[in-house]
Amino acid sequence: MPETTMRLTNTLRLMLLTSLASTALIGQALALDAQAFVDRVAKVYEKAGYELSFGPARMEGDSIVVDGVTVAIAGVEEEPVKFDTEITFSGVSEAADGSYRAASVTIPDIDTTIEDEEEGATIGVTVSDIRADGLYLPAPEALTPVAMMQTAAAMSSGPVSITRDGVEIFSIESTRFAAEFAPDQTSAVLESVDTVFAMNGISVDLTTMSEEDPDTAAVIEQLGLLTVNGAITQKASWTLSDGRVVVDEFLFDFDQVGALNFTSEFTGFTPALLEQLEALQQQAMAAGEMSDEQQQALMMSSMAAMQGVNIVKASVRYDDASLASNLLDFFASESGASRADFAAGIKAMLPSILAETGVPALADLAVPALSAFLDDPRSIELKVAPPSPVSLLVMMAAAANPAGLITALGLSLEANSPAQ
């Protein structure tokens, strides 16, 4: 019986020691996993030109918490920026192919002040609800330009506020970027990417300009622009097979100012082109300071790589919300003329001003639309609509003949036309 008891005691002791050893090994493995994860984050963003140096990392369940990070930009001599705050990667997992995923990454709200010694002012900055969702960190051997575009499905922040000596001068209600990948974010054979971006509730207080630039402040006050409110939105898509990039909207829309929208469509931005451009960028970074001959050679190589990029169409449209109208009123008042007489004077000068370019086709293109806009400033739009897609290289070569370029690009200028 004593012998049996001794054997049982030894067995239990062995099991306990084994359990403790296993626990210690598991803890070490988790620590190594956490460090391997943040090393991967640094490796991925190194590809994008950032140098990240993370503080200690620890596992908390399926989350990894990092104590701060120092950020530098490769090739830039400025001092690195240090963030002494915890960064939490939640829902972290490692796939069989060596890639990592994280459901989200969040950081605590920012509330800091900066002393502007030159202006003698205290600048306060607050940012809340900062996060990114759907993180994908490819294995090192899979860090292609296309894979780099898949590293985040969404990024956002809540309210942003900037104050000057306690007075708010700039704020944003919310910012969000989101991407949809087909067939899915981590696909080795990506087919397309659709992206949306929105920065809503932008507010700029220009009243403080009275202290810095009284003359400009007086003009701003007469134009009714003491406070400017608006939003910036963008919607775009990319199809990899033919490199078609479509920007459906890139809109700057501000109340009582106007809306400026850029749209475009290009083909030829293929993964192969991105890899060529990345190789040229890496070559330039490795070369450091380049001679004039090296810079010219790099430019020629870049142009050769871009020869397959074609412009299908593009436009820049401005819809007035009172800025153009108020400017006409202001300058007419300054000149002592009525608005109608002031506009008529500008219209009379347009042909001679454009004639100085030596391109009669430019005057034919611009004078009718500009004259109509001066009479009734509602909208003006510059369109590029070539009969067939035009290579960027052909377009650059045609620039030596502006009249021919106008025809080749199908260039037009329209005033007060309905938005498409």
Helices and strands as residue ranges (DSSP letters): H 2-47, E 50-54, E 57-60, E 63-73, E 81-90, E 93-94, E 100-107, E 110-116, E 121-127, E 130-137, G 140-142, H 145-148, E 152-157, E 160-164, E 167-172, E 174-182, E 192-205, H 209-212, H 214-222, E 227-239, E 244-254, E 258-267, H 271-287, H 292-305, G 306-308, E 310-320, H 323-335, H 339-355, H 360-375, E 379-384, E 390-391, H 392-398, H 402-409, E 411-415
